[in-house]
Amino acid sequence: MFLKTLFIVSGASITNEGSLESSSFAWSYVSTMTIPGTLCEPDTLRFPYRSCVDTDLEVVIRVRPSSLKKCPRCWTHTRGEEHDLCPRCEDVVLREH
Protein backbone atom coordinates (compact mmCIF):
# COMPACT_ATOMS: atom_id res chain seq x y z
CA MET A 1 0.00 0.00 0.00
CA PHE A 2 2.82 2.41 0.87
CA LEU A 3 4.68 2.05 -2.45
CA LYS A 4 1.67 2.75 -4.64
CA THR A 5 0.90 5.84 -2.56
CA LEU A 6 4.52 7.00 -2.65
CA PHE A 7 4.80 6.60 -6.43
CA ILE A 8 1.20 7.75 -7.10
CA VAL A 9 0.36 4.66 -9.15
CA SER A 10 -2.37 2.03 -9.07
CA GLY A 11 -0.02 -0.65 -7.77
CA ALA A 12 3.65 -1.24 -6.92
CA SER A 13 5.56 -4.21 -5.56
CA ILE A 14 9.10 -5.37 -4.87
CA THR A 15 9.92 -8.82 -6.22
CA ASN A 16 12.95 -10.84 -7.12
CA GLU A 17 13.94 -11.21 -10.75
CA GLY A 18 12.70 -14.80 -10.99
CA SER A 19 9.13 -13.78 -10.21
CA LEU A 20 8.83 -11.19 -12.99
CA GLU A 21 6.11 -12.17 -15.42
CA SER A 22 7.03 -12.57 -19.07
CA SER A 23 3.53 -11.77 -20.37
CA SER A 24 3.23 -9.44 -23.30
CA PHE A 25 1.33 -6.19 -22.90
CA ALA A 26 0.24 -3.51 -25.34
CA TRP A 27 3.14 -1.47 -23.93
CA SER A 28 5.69 -1.72 -21.17
CA TYR A 29 8.81 0.09 -20.00
CA VAL A 30 11.86 -1.59 -18.49
CA SER A 31 14.94 0.16 -17.14
CA THR A 32 17.92 -0.98 -15.09
CA MET A 33 19.90 1.19 -12.73
CA THR A 34 22.83 0.58 -10.40
CA ILE A 35 22.72 1.85 -6.84
CA PRO A 36 26.22 2.23 -5.42
CA GLY A 37 26.65 1.19 -1.83
CA THR A 38 28.57 -0.64 0.85
CA LEU A 39 27.62 -3.95 2.40
CA CYS A 40 28.81 -4.47 5.98
CA GLU A 41 28.54 -7.55 8.17
CA PRO A 42 27.65 -6.80 11.79
CA ASP A 43 30.03 -8.05 14.47
CA THR A 44 28.74 -8.58 17.98
CA LEU A 45 32.26 -8.58 19.47
CA ARG A 46 33.66 -5.48 17.78
CA PHE A 47 31.92 -2.24 17.05
CA PRO A 48 30.51 -1.35 14.58
CA TYR A 49 31.29 -3.84 11.78
CA ARG A 50 33.58 -6.80 11.11
CA SER A 51 34.08 -6.23 7.40
CA CYS A 52 32.73 -3.96 4.73
CA VAL A 53 32.92 -4.33 0.96
CA ASP A 54 31.94 -1.96 -1.79
CA THR A 55 29.03 -3.43 -3.67
CA ASP A 56 26.60 -2.19 -6.26
CA LEU A 57 22.96 -3.17 -6.21
CA GLU A 58 21.26 -3.52 -9.58
CA VAL A 59 17.60 -2.60 -9.63
CA VAL A 60 15.22 -3.38 -12.49
CA ILE A 61 12.17 -1.15 -12.81
CA ARG A 62 9.31 -2.36 -14.95
CA VAL A 63 6.18 -0.38 -15.75
CA ARG A 64 3.19 -1.96 -17.41
CA PRO A 65 -0.49 -1.19 -17.81
CA SER A 66 -2.91 -2.39 -15.17
CA SER A 67 -5.19 -5.30 -15.98
CA LEU A 68 -7.88 -3.77 -13.73
CA LYS A 69 -10.43 -1.09 -14.54
CA LYS A 70 -10.36 2.58 -13.53
CA CYS A 71 -12.37 3.45 -10.43
CA PRO A 72 -14.65 6.44 -11.18
CA ARG A 73 -14.23 7.79 -7.63
CA CYS A 74 -10.44 7.73 -7.05
CA TRP A 75 -9.24 7.23 -10.64
CA THR A 76 -6.83 4.40 -9.78
CA HIS A 77 -6.87 1.29 -11.93
CA THR A 78 -7.79 -1.04 -9.05
CA ARG A 79 -11.42 -1.93 -9.77
CA GLY A 80 -12.55 -5.36 -10.88
CA GLU A 81 -14.78 -5.37 -13.96
CA GLU A 82 -17.75 -6.70 -11.95
CA HIS A 83 -17.59 -3.84 -9.38
CA ASP A 84 -18.73 -0.22 -9.60
CA LEU A 85 -15.93 1.02 -7.30
CA CYS A 86 -12.52 -0.24 -6.19
CA PRO A 87 -12.35 -2.08 -2.82
CA ARG A 88 -10.96 0.98 -1.00
CA CYS A 89 -13.71 3.30 -2.27
CA GLU A 90 -16.40 0.70 -1.57
CA ASP A 91 -15.24 0.60 2.07
CA VAL A 92 -15.29 4.40 2.33
CA VAL A 93 -18.74 4.74 0.75
CA LEU A 94 -20.19 2.01 2.99
CA ARG A 95 -18.79 3.70 6.12
CA GLU A 96 -20.30 7.05 5.07
CA HIS A 97 -23.82 5.60 4.90
C-alpha positions in Angstrom: 0.0 0.0 0.0 2.8 2.4 0.9 4.7 2.1 -2.4 1.7 2.7 -4.6 0.9 5.8 -2.6 4.5 7.0 -2.7 4.8 6.6 -6.4 1.2 7.7 -7.1 0.4 4.7 -9.2 -2.4 2.0 -9.1 0.0 -0.6 -7.8 3.6 -1.2 -6.9 5.6 -4.2 -5.6 9.1 -5.4 -4.9 9.9 -8.8 -6.2 13.0 -10.8 -7.1 13.9 -11.2 -10.8 12.7 -14.8 -11.0 9.1 -13.8 -10.2 8.8 -11.2 -13.0 6.1 -12.2 -15.4 7.0 -12.6 -19.1 3.5 -11.8 -20.4 3.2 -9.4 -23.3 1.3 -6.2 -22.9 0.2 -3.5 -25.3 3.1 -1.5 -23.9 5.7 -1.7 -21.2 8.8 0.1 -20.0 11.9 -1.6 -18.5 14.9 0.2 -17.1 17.9 -1.0 -15.1 19.9 1.2 -12.7 22.8 0.6 -10.4 22.7 1.9 -6.8 26.2 2.2 -5.4 26.7 1.2 -1.8 28.6 -0.6 0.8 27.6 -4.0 2.4 28.8 -4.5 6.0 28.5 -7.5 8.2 27.6 -6.8 11.8 30.0 -8.0 14.5 28.7 -8.6 18.0 32.3 -8.6 19.5 33.7 -5.5 17.8 31.9 -2.2 17.1 30.5 -1.3 14.6 31.3 -3.8 11.8 33.6 -6.8 11.1 34.1 -6.2 7.4 32.7 -4.0 4.7 32.9 -4.3 1.0 31.9 -2.0 -1.8 29.0 -3.4 -3.7 26.6 -2.2 -6.3 23.0 -3.2 -6.2 21.3 -3.5 -9.6 17.6 -2.6 -9.6 15.2 -3.4 -12.5 12.2 -1.2 -12.8 9.3 -2.4 -15.0 6.2 -0.4 -15.7 3.2 -2.0 -17.4 -0.5 -1.2 -17.8 -2.9 -2.4 -15.2 -5.2 -5.3 -16.0 -7.9 -3.8 -13.7 -10.4 -1.1 -14.5 -10.4 2.6 -13.5 -12.4 3.5 -10.4 -14.7 6.4 -11.2 -14.2 7.8 -7.6 -10.4 7.7 -7.0 -9.2 7.2 -10.6 -6.8 4.4 -9.8 -6.9 1.3 -11.9 -7.8 -1.0 -9.1 -11.4 -1.9 -9.8 -12.6 -5.4 -10.9 -14.8 -5.4 -14.0 -17.7 -6.7 -12.0 -17.6 -3.8 -9.4 -18.7 -0.2 -9.6 -15.9 1.0 -7.3 -12.5 -0.2 -6.2 -12.4 -2.1 -2.8 -11.0 1.0 -1.0 -13.7 3.3 -2.3 -16.4 0.7 -1.6 -15.2 0.6 2.1 -15.3 4.4 2.3 -18.7 4.7 0.8 -20.2 2.0 3.0 -18.8 3.7 6.1 -20.3 7.0 5.1 -23.8 5.6 4.9 
